[in-house]
Each structure stands twice: as C-alpha cells, then as structure tokens.
Amino acid sequence: MEKDKIVEEITQVNYSTIEVPMYAVYQSHPDYPDKCIARLYNADKPTNIVIIKDTADKMQEYFDKLTPFIFLERGAGDVPELLGVWV
C-alpha cells in the first residue's frame, strides 16, 4: 500500500473510485500510537487515506457532525486496536 495520506477534513477525500466507503477506527494503532485514527476502506480493501484525532470521543464527534455514517462496534474476532467501523 502507498504511504498514508493524512487528511484534515473528510471533504478532502476523492470518493470517485470508492464504491463502498467505510472508515475503520483504531485507538493506538501501532503506526499511530497514542492517537485515534480512521482509515478509509473501499468495502473490505484498505486505502492510504487516514484521519487522525487525539481521542475516540473527538473522532465520534467529528463523524457524527460531518457524515451520515453510522458506527458499528468491533466484532469478537477483530484486532484489539479496532474500535469499530463507520459505514
């Protein structure tokens, strides 16, 4: 995968090639310790697009305010860093 592209605003993302946009939210992911990140997926395929916030609460506030997405909590088989997915 390409080097991560960190975006400040969700409006900076070009969705023209994204068929099913989803954002997986991770707390303290190994690549971003002590941060909460949301990585854009195209269905089940990760992209290099990442949004970074200081906390999970700030990430939730951001998605609640700026998107029509709903949050699905992580499943039992998911990695521990995954908090859930905005779809």
Secondary structure, DSSP 8 states (H G I E B T S, - for coil): ----EE-SSGGG---TT-SSEEEEEEEEETTEEEEEEEEEEETTEEEEEEEEESSHHHHHHHHHHH----EEE--TTS-TTEEEEE-
